[in-house]
Amino acid sequence: MDDKFLVFYQDENSSYANAKKLLERYSFKVQEEKDKLVAKANGFTFDVVIKKGPAIDAKAKEIGKNSSHESAMNLCNACFVVGVNDLEEALDEINTLMEIQGAL
């Protein structure tokens, strides 16, 4: 999946099990794989990978710098990297993208 977006957050013991529960609350069908989740809804497939560490801290700060979200982004130390099978089509049906972002 070449089309990806990031959902940054402050890590408080996040896990694939917790992410799976959140996605299922939004009616996503979720399968656990080795190092990711595969979430499906409305004809779209999303690969969800958790990333943590100093590189994520730095990326969050870089993205937030000089924005209205700078203070919140400075607290982020983890992110979900979400790949989607067809980003252009998903953007046309924006509700599914908003749902997966809201769930995570």
Long-range contacts (C-beta under 8 A, 24 or more apart in sequence): 1-45, 1-47, 1-83, 1-84, 1-85, 2-83, 3-83, 3-84, 3-85, 3-86, 3-87, 3-88, 3-90, 4-81, 4-82, 4-83, 4-84, 5-82, 5-84, 5-87, 5-97, 5-101, 6-59, 6-79, 6-80, 6-81, 6-82, 7-79, 7-80, 7-82, 7-101, 7-104, 8-56, 8-60, 8-63, 8-73, 8-76, 8-78, 8-79, 9-76, 9-78, 9-79, 9-80, 9-104, 10-75, 10-76, 10-77, 10-78, 11-52, 11-77, 11-78, 14-50, 14-78, 15-50, 16-50, 19-48, 19-50, 19-80, 19-104, 22-103, 22-104, 23-48, 23-100, 23-103, 23-104, 25-103, 26-99, 26-100, 26-102, 26-103, 28-99, 28-100, 28-103, 39-100, 41-96, 41-99, 41-100, 42-93, 42-95, 42-96, 44-84, 44-85, 44-86, 44-89, 44-90, 44-93, 44-96, 45-84, 45-85, 46-82, 46-83, 46-84, 46-85, 46-100, 47-82, 47-83, 48-80, 48-81, 48-82, 48-104, 49-80, 49-81, 49-82, 49-83, 50-78, 50-79, 50-80, 50-81, 51-78, 51-79, 51-80, 51-81, 52-77, 52-78, 53-77, 80-104
